[in-house]
Amino acid sequence: MTNNTADNPAVLLERRGSIAYVTLNQPENRNTLSRHLATELREVLNRLHEDDTLKAAVLTGAGQDFSLGGSYDDFAEGMSREKEESLAYSRDLARLLEDIILRIVAAPIPFIAAINGQAAGAGMSLALACDLRVAEPRTKLNIAYGMIGASTDGGMSWFLPRYAGFSAATELLYTQPVLRAARAQELSLVHRVSEPGELNACAEQLADQIAGSASHTVRAAKSMLAARYVVELEEHMHAEHEFFARGVLTEDFRNAVHAMQRGEIPSFD
């Protein structure tokens, strides 16, 4: 576990003009959405909501990956408790992720996900919550929940049908393939694919295009786009996260998490 400090925060926030740059800053943990990192991210998002001079935000991960999703240490902590306490712990984690997703979707400004490396599980949900997604050729989108015997969270099962279409989403959710950038773009899960090594420049260019418009234009567009589905997404995530919390109690999930902690590939009978 990484012990971030005020001098080494788990989430970095930088401002350049009217654009905010948010970086998940635990590369040694591949930016897993631990309780600690997720709590800091929520606080940063709250600050962005309060800044009426911003026009756009770029979200990325430090190091080789965007985010590998939930923390196995957090999962193990929940599994170590009695049934009702385990459920409560898992629901708390789910609510924290839900808060983050909703703060991005309902933000007054558009978010651009600059997806470096892999975005897996809840990390992929985090990217899908952003208004626009930029990838690089080596980017991988990995639904990943099936690897640990879990069901989706973070709105994954809500975003996929709306972006890729119901038929494609059905196959994705049942088979859970790892998607390369080109295939993700074909499925409308990614808007742009940069040249190798040009991910940040591509995301910055897109953010600059947005920031070139009047603030009212940008914020009105975001508000009108989000107004249609924020409530629906929130209701969907409530149900989705209840499935996830109950899945933590299954033997498949427990065995898979322990296997992953040992560096083994889980298998299911």
Stockholm file with secondary structure:
# STOCKHOLM 1.0

chainA/1-269         MTNNTADNPAVLLERRGSIAYVTLNQPENRNTLSRHLATELREVLNRLHEDDTLKAAVLTGAGQDFSLGGSYDDFAEGMSREKEESLAYSRDLARLLEDIILRIVAAPIPFIAAINGQAAGAGMSLALACDLRVAEPRTKLNIAYGMIGASTDGGMSWFLPRYAGFSAATELLYTQPVLRAARAQELSLVHRVSEPGELNACAEQLADQIAGSASHTVRAAKSMLAARYVVELEEHMHAEHEFFARGVLTEDFRNAVHAMQRGEIPSFD
#=GR chainA/1-269 SS CCCCBTTBCSEEEEEETTEEEEEECCGGGTTCCCHHHHHHHHHHHHHHHHCTTCCEEEEEESTTCSBCCSCHHHHHHHHTSCHHHHHHHHHHHHHHHHHHHHHHHTCSSCEEEEECSEEETHHHHHHHHSSEEEECTTCEEECCGGGGTCCCCTTHHHHHHHHHCHHHHHHHHHHCCEEEHHHHHHTTSCSEECCTTCHHHHHHHHHHHHHTSCHHHHHHHHHHHHHTTHHHHHHHHHHHHHHHHHHTTSHHHHHHHHHHHTTCCCCCC
#=GC SS_cons         CCCCBTTBCSEEEEEETTEEEEEECCGGGTTCCCHHHHHHHHHHHHHHHHCTTCCEEEEEESTTCSBCCSCHHHHHHHHTSCHHHHHHHHHHHHHHHHHHHHHHHTCSSCEEEEECSEEETHHHHHHHHSSEEEECTTCEEECCGGGGTCCCCTTHHHHHHHHHCHHHHHHHHHHCCEEEHHHHHHTTSCSEECCTTCHHHHHHHHHHHHHTSCHHHHHHHHHHHHHTTHHHHHHHHHHHHHHHHHHTTSHHHHHHHHHHHTTCCCCCC
//
